[in-house]
Amino acid sequence: MVVYTGQKSCYDEAGKEIPCHGSGQDGEYRTGAPWPEPRFDVLGETVLDQLTGLIWTKDANPNSYPVTWMEALENIRGMNHDHYLGCNDWRLPNRRELRSLMSYQARNPALPDDHPFENVFLGWYWTSTSAAINPAYAWYIHMEGARMFFGRKDQYYLFWPVRGKGNDLLRRTGQEHCYNSRGEIIACAESGQDGEYRLGSPWPVPRFEAEKLTVVDRLTNLRWTRHADNSDGPVSWQQALTVIHGLNKSRFVGVDQWRLPNINELESLVDCSASQPALPAGHPFTSLREGYWSATTSFFETDWAWVLYLEKGACGVGYKPGKTFFVWTVSTADAK
């Protein structure tokens, strides 16, 4: 199981809100671990996310100004030296930890409606995860609408400290090495990077159980089609949903509960130590494509939908009417 995206509404290709029943969209299925109510517990100047078990600073910009990636790591070392808010185990969140805060039914910022955070800047925030496609870059997330991409480590962005190991909902990113600002491998000890901590639930070995036409990801209990191009070419978003309807009508491999995956389900496949494609080594999938539609509408612009860029491992958006992305279907492992 992955974290619920938070999306409750459904929208057509023009961005108009429509009834969710029968739409096949994220807002209809709402799959994933449900959010507790209340989700957040304010502990003085820190906040416990009761969904993941992570503790964040209530001030989402404790440094007040943007810094480079290496400066963000150094500043957090300084916070620990000074026992900031009485703690010495602060760190820069990895990309899955920072993404876990995102709500896909919110914008400006893309955080759950009941969040108690203060001083949230509507810009990019660093994560501790380097970009495998070019380790001189690191992943960052935009608080305005939840986009996740990578930027040069010598650029200037904000950071949001976190502490705690979290719970089993958070999976490891797959990153095992640490890098300097030039992208060179360095010793991980005391680097403060994702490759040092490797936090999150470990991946099972083997991770994938491959059958003739489908593959079960034992990490998430999701079943994917082994052939990763169910549309046989790029299609629009509505066409992608229609492809799924056809698969269910024909009971493809005996299953009539196929779905277009939400953006968190797609992102769960990513191995942050890999690129082109950003999938675990030895994966059994065939006919991989560069970009895949999700069932999740962009709440920032509802005539756009979320897309996984598989070559890079990035989460961006695509214009729904454009025939630009591919379909990769999913169901739960025990679906019939």
Steps between C-alpha positions, in 0.01 A plus 500: 500500500611855426395831653161636389540804275220699666310547173122492552364664185492399133538714188460466126763586239391865498553520877129510588403314818286192429342221709762247601286187465613300199773748409792268578687791655702534818215692663269202449726224632694695767739209542782498752538531875228738627600812688428502874273773638648721616805426293737735681584533870667827597776445756610853588717618212498159330225303327445124501350363179289215636480343154873437464640544852739775384553818702543830313583849614182706528687781324534377143787738432715511815805627312309802360692513171595264214827307498685253280451128557830458685423807712162349592675186626755712688230717656323192633826378653517837674143465625590163652814644660286773657221258601242691298160476675667267751595233242823393332368254241364734233566411137412603148204283391542260213271544203238247616486657844442850364250373241303330780383845617347587164126517445378470142175673595678820599716777358680809624627303694443138398453390861197344674233755589541446873877543502637714788824606333612860486719698263452260207673648197339433160822388338752217477620303805808279498494129581802292607472280189740554212376454144635174358480634146759764600621497865613863475126564531264421790126451518280785614124551544294810427257592776269694270369193316713195607716459188820301556805547281874546548727803503871574511639471849658845471160663452317666790184355653342450841507202735260356758655287778349172614576244767390145585521180299136491394293186457454222244297724265825668401720285278868541434586703194765253387786751521813344651780741407577858604630777275661842515380805310695387191323166495804303620447209740614577855496316832147498643599522868371828650400628156134536604391364162236247400776250417626517858169452682319274250182547700173333419379142495748272318419345164420127496740271313399427235285808473302392193307179435471469125232297325449472126295820460505669841744588777430532874707757686542335841596834654158660438279197420411656165466299179626661179481383140837362397466672161526866601319652202134403522393777262743391223609858453450847652141599579306780664399472864138411424617241249719353774195457724312343206782248451453387860126463448570272203740283697241454774223425251711226343618374843866522400685203661180423690488835684233770469637738763778670305553870565706786369747535792501813711819702512616350830458148364706585191771670707524193727671312215792743483849399610692818579832328431402445135398691190406429141286335631476592869406144599672240720771295331374169369138616470290276271306767309504536121416776250576779745419856393621841611179640651183353651160650578371471856135510608576809711392840373724800565304709750712798401364484144222245470528462121839344570576166665798356683761305305796284599806565283650155530837570339578759767270393786337845506137586579361771275176576317364464149223679310205259500391543135852443369582155360838503669522227763450127543286264709629252758220331689490385861281305742544355845683168505189307606257670259279269291 
